[in-house]
Amino acid sequence: MIPVSVLVVAKAPVPGLAKTRLAADLGDDAAADIAAAALLDTLDAVAASGVAARVVALTGNLDDAQRCGEIRSRLEDFVVLEQRGTDFADRLANAHADTAEATGGLPVLQIGMDTPQVSPELIGRCAQALAANDAVLGMARDGGWWVLGVTDAAMAECLRGVPMSVPDTGNQTLTALRHKGVDVELVGELADVDTIDDIDTVRRDCRSDSRFRRITETVAR
């Protein structure tokens, strides 16, 4: 058991609110169903990883979400916290602090729900890297990042000053951490799913029985 808590920052996949850039091409229901599939695949991978604690920081109304019953059932294996904050950067920093408090101060390895290709083995490798460093960071191909791990939740406070969803969010995050004197280990880059053009790249890296692969093969060939 790796002494790390994995935190999934997630948004309820509600049609009209989830994956709006995908929805512009595929429609609200299809985009939300893809988001739900990606979330469930991510939760499965985290649940199967050998870490000490598993947490989801959630925003949105699950009652209105696609696959709400399946998601609620899967969340029974997680500590579920409500996101709080005025913007996404605040919510991320607060989620790290809340997760550390809920798990007795364990190091926090945070991912989102846009990389359904993650495996238990990959999560485990990132957790092991975090156990040997102050922090780990995995860049996303769009310029952001897909994973951030910190041994002390206070390290994530620097996120409040980092612009999110801009082309250099990843580099700005790395700079902010290093500016605070944090030793950062870079882990492998992944593609995440934001637009219809991302689907094929991510799908190729998903396991053959993944929900994301199945649903996108029917609506986004």
Secondary structure, DSSP 8 states (H G I E B T S, - for coil): -EEEEEEEEEE---TTTS-HHHHHHH-HHHHHHHHHHHHHHHHHHHHTS-EEEEEEEEES-GGGSTTHHHHHHHHTTSEEEE--SSSHHHHHHHHHHHHHHHTTS--EEEE-SS-TT--HHHHHHHHHHHHTSSEEEEEETTSSEEEEEESSGGGGGGGGGS-SSSTTHHHHHHHHHHHTT--EEEEEEE---SSGGGHHHHHHHS-TT-HHHHHHHHH--
